[in-house]
Amino acid sequence: MLKIATIAWGGPDVAAGVEFWTAALDYVAAAEPDIDWVLLRPRDGEGVQLAIDQKQSDHQRRHHMDLYSDDQQAEVDRLIALGATPVEWEYPVDADYIVLADPNGNNFCVVQV
C-alpha cells in the first residue's frame, strides 16, 4: 500500500518558500536548509512533509495543493498577509475554493469544508 509522505514543491527562492510555508502550515525544517533544498515537516511530527526544491524554470508548474479550512476567508486573509497572492481564476458558480499563489508562483487552493 502506498501513502503520500512528501510533496515536492519547486520554485526559484527556497528561503521565500520556507518562510511562507512554515508560517502557513505551522511546519518546521526537518534539518538545516540547504541553499537549494529543504524538507519541512509538521511541527508535531505527524503528517505529510513538504520538500522545497530550487527550480529556475519559468514553465507553468503542474501541481497544486488543496488546503482545507472551516473558516476559508480568515485563512485566505492570513495567507495573503504572509505573502500569498490571489490568482485570477474562472470559478464555477458553486466553487468552494479560492486559488492563491505562494511567493514562488505555485498555485494552491483554500477549500471551505
N, C-alpha and C positions, 0 to 999 in steps of 0.2 A: 504494500500500500504506500502511496506517495502522499506527502503533505508539503505545503509551502513552508519553507524555513527562512528564506531570504528573498527579498525583492531587490533586484539590481536596478539602480536609478542613475542615469547619466546626466552630465551637464558640464559646462566649461569651468565652473567655480565650485570646487569641493567645499571650501570654507563657508561659502554662502549657503550651500545645501545643508551642511552640518548645522549652521546657526538656525536656519529656518525649521528643518525637520525635527531637531531636538526640542525646540520650543513648541512646535505644532503638536507633536505626538508624545511629549514628555519622555523622550528617548535619551540615551547616553551613548557615548562612544564605547565600544567593547574593548578597545585598546587605543593607544595614542594614534591619531590620524596621520597617514602619510600625506604628502602634498597632492597626490593624485588618486587616493582611495581611502575610504573609511567604512567600517562596519558599525552600524548603530543598532542598539537593542533596546527593548522596553526597560525603563528604569527598574522595574521589579523583576526583570529577567525572564518573564513569561511572555511568549508570543512571537510573532513574525519579526525577523530582523530586516533592516533596510541598509543595503550597501550603496554608497555613493561613489561612483566611478567617474573620473575626469574624461570627458568626451569633448572634442573640438569641432565635431561635425555640426553643420547648420541644417542638416536634413531633419525633417519633421520626425519627432520621436513617435514610436508606435506602441506606447504603453501608457497606462494611467492607473491610478488607484482610486477606489471608491472609499471614502471615509464616511462612516455612519454617525449621525448625531440626532439626539432627541430635541435639540434646540439649534436648528440649522442656521438661522440668521445670526445668532450670537457667535457661533463658530466661524461663519464666513467673515464677520466683522473682526474677530480675533486674528484670523489667519491673514487678512489684509493688513492689519496693524503690524503683523510680523514680517510682512514683505511680499505676500501673495498678491497677484493682480487678477482682476476679473477678465474673463475671456469672452469675446463676442461669440455667441452661440445661438443657433436657431433651436429654441426649446419647443417641444410639443406642449400643447395646452395643459396636459396633466403632469408635467415634469415635476419630479420630486428631488431633483438635483440641481446644483449650481456648479458651473465649471470655473475653476481658478487655475492659475499657473504659479508654480513656485519661482524663486528668484533665478533659476536656471532655464525657465521657459517650459518646464514639464507640466502638462495639464493633469489635474486631478479633480475629482468631483466630491462635493459635500452633499450627502444624501440625507433627506429627512426620513427618520424611521419612527 
